[in-house]
C-alpha cells in the first residue's frame, strides 16, 4: 500500500504562494481545506491500536487507506457512515448512520466542531479527525469505548 505524504507549510505561506501563483486572485476555502486535505474520503479503513497488546481498533474515513481526507455536504459513502456512528456513539449527537452527508450530518458536525473548539465549518478533515474521539471495537466486534485517533494512525 502506498502512503500519501503531504508537505506542510504555514497557512500564511501557503496563502502567499497561492496568491502569487494565481496572479493576485485567491479563493478562500474551508479551514479544513486550508490545512492539508485535498482528497475526498471515499471509503473507510480499520486502524489497530499502535500497541499490539491492546486489542482495539477504530474505523476512520479514508481515501485509498489514508485518513488525511475530507467529507462535506453531498458525500455518500462508508466514510460518512463511520463519521455519523462516531458522532452518535461518542458525542450523543443522534445522527442517523445512513452514509449520506446531508443537512442533519452537517449541522451535527458543526455542533461537534464548536464543542471541540475548532472552526465550525461543517467540513470533516484532518483537524476534526485529530480533535475527535472515535468508536473503538475489539477483534470480536464488541464496543470498547471512544479513543483518540492518535493512538491508531
N, C-alpha and C positions, 0 to 999 in steps of 0.2 A: 504494500500500500504506500502511495506517495503522500508525503506530508506537505501541505501548503504552508509556506513561510511568508510572513508579512513583515516588511521593513517598517519600523515605526519612526515617526517624527512628531514633533510638537504640532499642535493644531495651528498655531500662527505660522510656522514654517511651511506646513502643507498648504495653508491658505495663500501664502505669498507665492509659492510655486504654481498653484492653480491660477492665480491672478496673472502672473507673467505668461504662463502657457496659453491662456485664453485671450491674450491681447487686452487685458484690462477688464474683462467681463467675467464675473464669477457668480455661480448659483450656489446657494447655501442649502444643504440637505439637513437631515435629522442629526442630532447629536450622536446617535449610534453610528450613522454612516461616516461621520467625520473622524471617527476613531479607529476604523480598521476594516470592518466587514464590507465586502463588496459583492459577495456571493449570496444568493438567496438560499436559505436552508431548504432542502428538497426531501429530506428523509430524517431518520433518527438512528442513533448508534448507542449500544450499551458500552459504558465505560466502567471497568472494575476498579475498585479501590487500589491506590498505589501500594499499600501494604498488603501483600498476598495472604497474610494471616487473617485479614478482615474479609469475611465472605459477604460482601455487599457490592452492588453496582447501581449506577444511576443511568438513566437514558436521557440523552440530550439531543436537541435538534441539530442536524448536521448537513453539510454539503460534502458529499464524497468522503465521509468519515471525519471531516474537520468541523470542529464546533465553532469556529470563527465565521459565522454566517448570520444573516438577518431573516426575520419574519416580520411581515407587515400586513395590513389590511388587504384582503384579496387572496392571500396564500391559502392553499388547501393541500395538506399532506400529513404524513405521520409526525413530522416535527412540530406541527401546530398541535396535534393531539397530545404530545408529550408536554408541551408548554401548558396547555389547558389543564392537564392532570396535575401538574406541579402547582399551578395556581390554586387549584381546589384542595389538594391534599395537604399542602404546606402552608397555605395562606387563607384558607376558607373563603375563597372568592366566588365559589359556586358557579364556575364556568362549565358549560356543557362540553364534554370532550368529544366533539364531532369532527375534528380535523379541519374545520373551516374558520379562518381568521376573519370574522365578521365584526360588526359593531360591538357586540357584547364582549368579545375577546379583547378588542382594542380598548374599551372602557376599563375592563378588569386590569389589563396590563398597565394602563396609565395610573390606576389606583395603586397597584403594586409598586410601580416606579416611584410614586410620591412617597409611599411608606418607606421605601429603601433609600430615600433622599437622593435620587438621581433624576435627571431631567425627564418629566412625564410626557414623552413624545409619542408613545404608543407603538414604538418600533422595538422589537426584540433584537438584540445584538450582543456582542461580547461584554459590554458594560453591564447590561441587565443580567446576562448569564452569570457573570462573576459575583454580582451582588446577591443573587437569589440563592435559596436552598432548594434542593431537588428531592423528589420522592425516591428513596432508596429501596432496593429489593434484595433479598437473599437469593442464593443459587436456586433454592426451591420455589422462589417467586413470592415469598411472604414479605409483607411490609417491614421495613427496617428504619423507619423514621425519615427525617429530612436532613440532608447534608449539603455542604458547600461543594461546588464542582472542583475547587482547587485540590481536593483530596483524590480526584479521579482522573484529571486530564493533565 
